[in-house]
Amino acid sequence: MSDRLLRVGLLGFGYAGATFHAPLLVATPGVKLMAVASSRPELVRSALSEVRVFPSPEELLTGSDVDLVVIATPNDSHFPLARAALLAGKHVVVDKPFTVRADEAGQLAAQAEQAGLLLSVFHNRRWDADFLTVQKLLAEGALGRVTHFESHFDRYRPQVRERWRESAQAGAGLWYDLGPHLLDQALRLFGAPLAMMLERAALRDGAQADDWFHAQLRYADKRVILHASALVADAGPRFAIHGTGGSFTKYGLDPQEDALKAGGRPGQAEWGRDATPGRLLLAGSEPVEYPGETGDYTCYYAGVRDAILDGAANPVAAREAWQVMVLLELGLESAAQQSWKTVMQPLA
């Protein structure tokens, strides 16, 4: 790690900015959160007394001397703000989803490459404890050839809240909120599918955007199901994986989001430890507990720091996040036409 500090400006101090980005930036060694752009300066100052507060993203871009700009604003603003930050000569991190449209993501990736700037997307759930456990298990090969992979992200939030994530605007809804996480994880494990089908629905009383989705991804030798709902009081497995050599199931969500919401911070005792082990059943054996890995979202910003200051690899490359956008958009086409959609190969 370089002895230099990575100076950061944060655009937006809503849920994503205040709950995820600000605490993780503060907790990452070698990173200094210098400035925040927010329409609620008193909220920022109560949480971060030493940062400079700007009333708008534009004023932060022109009035602060930062190396990296983190964009944690509503989804439909990601593209114009990222474009402006790159034009200002800043490295950029964008909260997921990367943009609202895949062509916007492609434009930003090309702009960053031409400018020689880092552009990364906050797919933090690559560092979930349970996903790291699944990666380890599959790398070990104990399940043999995986034939069925099911990933659920279910919650019980029956009341529709007045916020942009649950509005009718572009980029709102559960498919754009949780879909990027599940798609990114599937791409990391298995690469691009051959085809996909999506069904989505607005099932809660008063819902303006989808709060339920069920995506099927077709691979040559396996089937992958990605599912999320806001109306599941008694959640089933987070992961269910079946292969020629056995099965694995895992209940419960990674604990880091709830810990951050409750005021916990990375570095505290037991941070990122998943207390619920998975269940591994291999052919001809009795089921056993499979202990989980430890999650740590600060690995993302440590990777961004090292990429900018030391030339290390981008922890989530813009082209990888563009792949997620292509599948998000293809899913919308599938849902609208109620049909399978072929994924153009190669998706790179």
Order of alpha helices (4+ residues) and beta strands (2+ residues): beta-alpha-beta-alpha-beta-alpha-beta-alpha-beta-alpha-beta-alpha-beta-alpha-alpha-beta-beta-beta-beta-beta-alpha-beta-beta-alpha-alpha-beta
